[in-house]
């Protein structure tokens, strides 16, 4: 049965999409059947894999509206073992169109039921908010990975996010667990980075991944070529760190 992981942080700019795409490609390269679900109206996951959303007739938006099944919108990517459920800008209308529907929080979970057994991992890239789309992801997921920046504002937002996840656990998905907090785009040239990292480790202890992702120019360049770091710059620091992250995620998911 698939392990479902949501990538979320209500603060923008934490690199959720970069993490979900590179982790998804890394899992697929280990011959693990992986499904990436783009649940962000900015559709950056879709774009990062070299897919033009303008060419799409259906997306995760139609799935949430029950105008299409999840299977009908799936796209085989250029990476073996990696499938994408793409998004379009239309997804920004989801909060308005679904808020008054019965059991709207379960739309994604219900759409996954017929196909989840085909995959080893299902990764969900959430928007930078705690709205309806993110709630759908957290209700469907087994685990959450929280990418964070090592700065003061990110640490304050992390407390709020953990509180929101606990509310979902209490009312909608008691099996949901935080798989880990991932320090992302870490720049050790800045004193605040080390200080913030120490604070996160102190307050959240075992939840913080041992692997961290440092800031890397190649990582920023890769999406514009529709590639993950493994294919764009396989010998870069970023590729080496994501290789370690894939191993740590697999290990934690089995615990």
C-alpha positions as CSV (number, residue, x, y, z in Angstrom):
1,X,0.0,0.0,0.0
2,X,1.2,3.5,-0.8
3,X,2.8,5.8,1.7
4,X,1.0,9.2,1.3
5,X,3.1,12.2,2.2
6,X,1.9,15.9,2.1
7,X,4.4,18.7,1.9
8,X,3.1,21.8,3.6
9,X,4.0,25.1,5.1
10,X,1.6,28.1,5.3
11,X,4.6,30.4,4.7
12,X,5.5,30.9,1.0
13,X,9.1,30.5,-0.3
14,X,10.1,27.5,1.8
15,X,10.8,25.4,-1.2
16,X,7.9,22.9,-0.9
17,X,7.7,22.3,-4.6
18,X,11.5,21.8,-5.0
19,X,11.5,19.3,-2.2
20,X,8.5,17.3,-3.4
21,X,9.7,17.2,-7.0
22,X,13.3,16.2,-6.2
23,X,12.2,13.7,-3.5
24,X,9.6,12.2,-6.0
25,X,12.3,11.8,-8.7
26,X,14.7,10.4,-6.2
27,X,12.2,7.8,-5.1
28,X,11.3,6.9,-8.7
29,X,15.0,6.4,-9.6
30,X,15.1,3.8,-6.9
31,X,12.4,2.0,-8.8
32,X,9.7,2.9,-6.4
33,X,6.4,3.6,-8.1
34,X,5.7,7.3,-7.2
35,X,2.8,9.6,-7.8
36,X,3.2,13.3,-7.5
37,X,0.0,15.3,-6.9
38,X,0.1,19.0,-7.6
39,X,-2.4,20.7,-5.3
40,X,-1.0,24.2,-5.6
41,X,-2.8,26.7,-7.9
42,X,0.6,28.1,-8.8
43,X,1.1,24.6,-10.4
44,X,4.9,24.8,-9.9
45,X,5.3,21.0,-9.6
46,X,3.6,20.6,-13.0
47,X,5.9,23.3,-14.5
48,X,9.0,21.9,-12.8
49,X,8.5,18.6,-14.7
50,X,8.4,20.4,-18.0
51,X,4.6,20.2,-18.5
52,X,2.8,23.3,-19.8
53,X,-0.5,23.6,-17.9
54,X,-2.0,25.5,-20.9
55,X,-2.0,22.2,-22.8
56,X,-4.1,20.4,-20.1
57,X,-7.8,19.9,-20.4
58,X,-8.2,18.5,-16.9
59,X,-6.3,18.7,-13.6
60,X,-6.6,18.2,-9.9
61,X,-9.2,20.9,-9.9
62,X,-11.7,18.8,-11.9
63,X,-10.9,15.8,-9.7
64,X,-11.9,17.8,-6.6
65,X,-15.1,19.0,-8.3
66,X,-15.8,15.3,-9.2
67,X,-15.9,16.2,-12.9
68,X,-13.0,13.8,-13.6
69,X,-11.4,10.8,-11.8
70,X,-7.8,11.0,-10.6
71,X,-6.9,8.2,-13.0
72,X,-8.2,10.3,-16.0
73,X,-5.8,13.2,-15.4
74,X,-2.6,11.2,-14.7
75,X,0.4,12.0,-16.9
76,X,3.4,9.7,-17.3
77,X,6.5,11.9,-16.9
78,X,9.9,11.4,-18.7
79,X,11.2,9.8,-15.5
80,X,10.5,6.0,-15.2
81,X,8.2,5.1,-12.3
82,X,7.1,8.8,-11.8
83,X,3.5,9.8,-12.6
84,X,2.0,13.3,-12.2
85,X,-1.5,14.5,-11.3
86,X,-1.1,18.0,-12.7
87,X,-2.6,21.3,-11.6
88,X,-3.7,24.5,-13.4
89,X,-4.5,28.0,-12.2
90,X,-8.2,27.0,-12.1
91,X,-7.4,25.3,-8.8
92,X,-7.4,28.8,-7.1
93,X,-11.2,28.6,-7.4
94,X,-11.4,25.4,-5.2
95,X,-12.0,27.2,-1.9
96,X,-15.0,29.1,-3.3
97,X,-16.6,26.2,-5.2
98,X,-16.2,23.5,-2.5
99,X,-16.6,25.2,0.8
100,X,-20.3,24.5,1.0
101,X,-20.2,20.9,-0.3
102,X,-20.7,17.9,2.0
103,X,-17.5,16.2,3.2
104,X,-15.4,18.6,1.0
105,X,-12.4,17.8,3.2
106,X,-12.4,14.2,1.9
107,X,-12.5,14.8,-1.8
108,X,-8.8,14.0,-2.5
109,X,-8.8,11.0,-0.1
110,X,-11.8,9.5,-1.9
111,X,-10.3,10.1,-5.3
112,X,-7.2,8.2,-4.3
113,X,-8.9,5.1,-3.0
114,X,-9.2,3.4,-6.4
115,X,-5.6,3.9,-7.4
116,X,-3.5,4.2,-4.3
117,X,-2.5,0.5,-4.2
118,X,-0.6,0.9,-7.5
119,X,2.1,3.1,-5.9
120,X,4.8,2.8,-3.3
121,X,4.7,6.6,-2.6
122,X,2.2,9.3,-3.2
123,X,3.5,12.9,-2.7
124,X,1.2,15.9,-2.4
125,X,2.5,19.4,-3.0
126,X,0.3,21.8,-1.1
127,X,-0.3,25.5,-1.5
128,X,1.3,28.0,0.9
129,X,-1.8,28.3,3.0
130,X,-4.0,26.3,5.5
131,X,-7.1,26.5,3.3
132,X,-9.3,23.8,1.8
133,X,-6.7,22.4,-0.5
134,X,-4.2,21.8,2.3
135,X,-6.9,20.3,4.5
136,X,-7.7,17.9,1.7
137,X,-4.1,16.9,1.5
138,X,-3.7,16.4,5.3
139,X,-6.9,14.3,5.5
140,X,-5.6,12.1,2.7
141,X,-2.0,11.8,3.9
142,X,-0.3,9.4,6.3
143,X,2.6,11.7,6.9
144,X,3.6,15.4,6.6
145,X,7.0,16.8,5.7
146,X,7.4,20.4,6.6
147,X,10.2,22.3,4.7
148,X,11.3,25.4,6.6
149,X,13.8,28.2,6.2
150,X,16.2,28.9,9.0
151,X,15.0,32.3,10.0
152,X,12.9,33.8,12.9
153,X,9.6,34.2,11.0
154,X,9.7,30.6,9.8
155,X,10.1,29.3,13.4
156,X,7.1,31.3,14.5
157,X,5.0,30.0,11.6
158,X,6.1,26.4,12.4
159,X,4.5,26.6,15.8
160,X,1.2,27.6,14.2
161,X,1.4,24.9,11.6
162,X,2.1,22.2,14.1
163,X,-1.0,23.4,16.0
164,X,-3.1,23.2,12.8
165,X,-1.9,19.7,12.1
166,X,-2.9,18.6,15.6
167,X,-6.4,19.9,14.9
168,X,-6.6,17.8,11.8
169,X,-5.4,14.8,13.8
170,X,-8.1,15.4,16.4
171,X,-11.0,15.9,14.1
172,X,-10.3,14.5,10.6
173,X,-7.3,12.2,10.4
174,X,-6.1,10.6,13.7
175,X,-3.5,8.6,11.8
176,X,-1.7,11.6,10.5
177,X,1.9,12.0,11.7
178,X,4.7,14.5,11.0
179,X,7.4,12.5,9.2
180,X,9.9,15.3,9.7
181,X,10.8,19.0,9.6
182,X,13.2,19.7,6.8
183,X,15.6,22.7,7.0
184,X,15.8,23.9,3.4
185,X,17.9,26.4,1.5
186,X,20.2,26.6,4.5
187,X,23.0,29.2,4.1
188,X,25.6,28.7,6.8
189,X,27.3,32.0,5.8
190,X,24.5,33.7,7.8
191,X,24.7,33.5,11.6
192,X,20.9,33.4,11.8
193,X,20.9,30.1,9.9
194,X,22.9,28.2,12.5
195,X,21.1,29.9,15.4
196,X,17.7,29.1,14.0
197,X,18.7,25.5,13.2
198,X,19.8,25.0,16.8
199,X,16.5,26.3,18.0
200,X,14.4,24.0,15.8
201,X,16.4,21.0,16.9
202,X,16.0,22.0,20.6
203,X,12.3,22.5,20.4
204,X,11.3,19.7,18.0
205,X,14.1,17.2,18.7
206,X,13.6,14.0,16.8
207,X,11.2,15.6,14.3
208,X,14.0,17.4,12.5
209,X,15.5,15.5,9.6
210,X,19.2,14.7,10.0
211,X,19.6,15.6,6.4
212,X,19.4,19.3,5.5
213,X,19.3,21.0,2.1
214,X,21.8,23.8,1.6
215,X,21.3,26.7,-0.7
216,X,22.4,25.7,-4.2
217,X,22.5,27.7,-7.5
218,X,22.0,24.5,-9.5
219,X,18.8,23.7,-7.5
220,X,17.4,27.1,-8.5
221,X,18.3,26.6,-12.2
222,X,16.9,23.1,-12.6
223,X,13.1,23.8,-12.8
224,X,13.6,26.2,-15.7
225,X,14.9,23.2,-17.7
226,X,12.0,21.0,-16.5
227,X,14.4,18.8,-14.6
228,X,15.1,17.6,-11.1
229,X,18.6,18.1,-9.6
230,X,19.5,14.5,-10.2
231,X,19.3,15.0,-14.0
232,X,20.3,18.6,-14.2
233,X,23.4,18.5,-12.0
234,X,23.9,14.9,-10.8
235,X,27.3,15.7,-9.2
236,X,26.2,18.8,-7.3
237,X,25.9,19.3,-3.6
238,X,22.2,19.4,-4.0
239,X,22.0,16.1,-5.7
240,X,24.1,14.5,-3.0
241,X,21.9,16.0,-0.2
242,X,18.7,14.8,-1.9
243,X,20.2,11.3,-2.3
244,X,20.6,11.3,1.5
245,X,17.1,12.7,2.0
246,X,15.5,10.0,-0.1
247,X,17.2,7.4,2.1
248,X,16.1,9.1,5.3
249,X,12.5,9.4,4.1
250,X,12.4,5.8,3.2
251,X,13.8,4.8,6.6
252,X,11.4,7.1,8.6
253,X,8.4,5.9,6.6
254,X,9.1,2.3,7.6
255,X,9.3,3.1,11.3
